[in-house]
Amino acid sequence: MALMITDECINCDVCEPACPNQAISMGAEFYQIDPARCTECVGHFDEPQCVTLCPVACIP
């Protein structure tokens, strides 16, 4: 199941380069995750990198 970024995102630019699947991109107002590409980092990391690195916990 794909993760999602809430409107609490502060556009800090930390998550986008950390995504091994290039599933994160800038949306109209804040970053968004492409559900077709998001694997929650399975096969790459033990924990989703965007969740781990997010300073405001906007990726529940």
N, C-alpha and C positions, 0 to 999 in steps of 0.2 A: 504494500500500500504506500502511496506517495505521501510525502510530508507536504505541509503548506505553511506559508508565511502570513502572519496576521498583519493587520494594519498598525500594529505597535512597532513595526520595523522602522529603524532610524536611518536606513540607507548607509550603513557604515562600511559597506563593500568587503566585509570579511568572508561572507559565505560563498559568493560567486566563484572566486578562484579555488576555493577548497573543495568544490564539488567534483568528484572524479568522473561524473557522467555528463557534465556541462548541462545540468538540468535547471540551473538557476540563472535568471536574467532579470534585467531591470524592467519593471512593468510601468504602467502609467504614473503611479505615485510611489510605489515601493517595489522591492524585489519580489519575484514570484518563482514558483517551482513548477516545471513542466511535469505533470504526472506520468506522461508517457516515458520520460527519461529517468525519473527518480526511482532508485532501488533501495533507498535508505542506506546506501553505502555497502550493502550486502556484497560480499566478494572482494571488497576493497579494505574496509575498516570494521572494527568491532562495533563502533557507534557511529551514527550519522554525523559527519563532520560539521555540517551547518548548525545542528543542534548544539554540539559541543563548543563551537566557537562563538555562537551568538551572544553578544554582551547584554541583550535585553530580553532574552528568552521569548522571542516572538515566533518560535517554531515549535508548537506543542506536539 
